[in-house]
Amino acid sequence: MNSVTASGFKSEEVAEKAYKAIREFIYAEAGIDLGPSKHMLVSSRLTKRLRHNKLDSFDAYAEFLINSKPSDIERQMAIDLLTTNETYFFREPEHFETLKKDVLVNHPKDKRFRLWSAASSSGEEAYSIAMVLDDYFGDRVSWEIFGSDISSRIIQKARKGLYQCHRIDAIPRPYLQRYCLKGKGEYDGFLLVDPKLRAKTRFTELNLIKPLPDLGRFDVVFLRNVLIYFDNDTKEKIIRSLASVLRQDGILFIGHSESLKGMDLPLKLIGPTTYQKV
C-alpha cells in the first residue's frame, strides 16, 4: 500500500523481504527486536532516507544499508531513526524520591558521587537528576553525571540542554525557577538548563550491547524504559554489563513497566524497579 507524506513524497509499506533485512540490521547493531509487525513504523521513519538516497523501494534501501560499511553515515542515520527517543523531565517521579531518601542521604561527604543515565536520550532524565543532586548536595559533596545514548543526533541535542517549554510541565516549580533560563528573542518558547548543571553533566554516544569502554565506577545507574525493546538474552547481557560498573551496594533503577525476574544477576530487589548490587 502506498501513502503520501506531508512533503508529497510517496512511501510504501515495507515489503516482507526488506523488513526482515532491516529488522536483522537493527538487532545486530543495537540489540533492538522490532518484532514481526512494525512495517508501518519502519516505513514512516525511513521513507525520508529513500528520498535522500534517490532510491525507489525499501528493497533497494535495505540492500544499500546492508552493503554499507560500518563507518558509513547511512548506518548511523538508520540507527538514529529506528531507535526510540521519547522522554520528558522527571518521568516516573518515585525514583527521584527514592534517590534522595534512600541513596543520597547515605552518601559520604568526602566521596565523589557518580551517576550514569545509561539511556539518556535527549537529556531530560540526566538534567532532572542534576537538579536533584545540586539541590540536595549543594557545595557539600562533589558529583557528576554521565549520560549516554546510541544515537549521535540525540546526544548532540542533550549536550545543548535547550528544550521547548511545552516539555517542562513536570519540573517542580522551585527547580524551574532555580535551574532553567527562559529564552528570549529567537529562543522564545524555549528554556536552557543552567550552565552550572551542564558543566557537571557530560554526554557521549554509546552502544549498550557492545563492550563498555573504561567508565570507572558508579554509585547509581538509571536504565529506564529501554529494556522493553530487547529480548531476554540481550536484556540480561546489558544488565550484567551495567552491574559490572556499579560500586558495591550501588543502585540500579529500571522502568516501572520492566522487570529482571528470572535472571541470574548480582542484584537484589530493594524497592519497586529498584535493585542493589550484592
Order of alpha helices (4+ residues) and beta strands (2+ residues): beta-beta-alpha-alpha-alpha-alpha-alpha-beta-alpha-beta-alpha-beta-alpha-beta-beta-alpha-beta-beta-alpha-beta-beta-beta
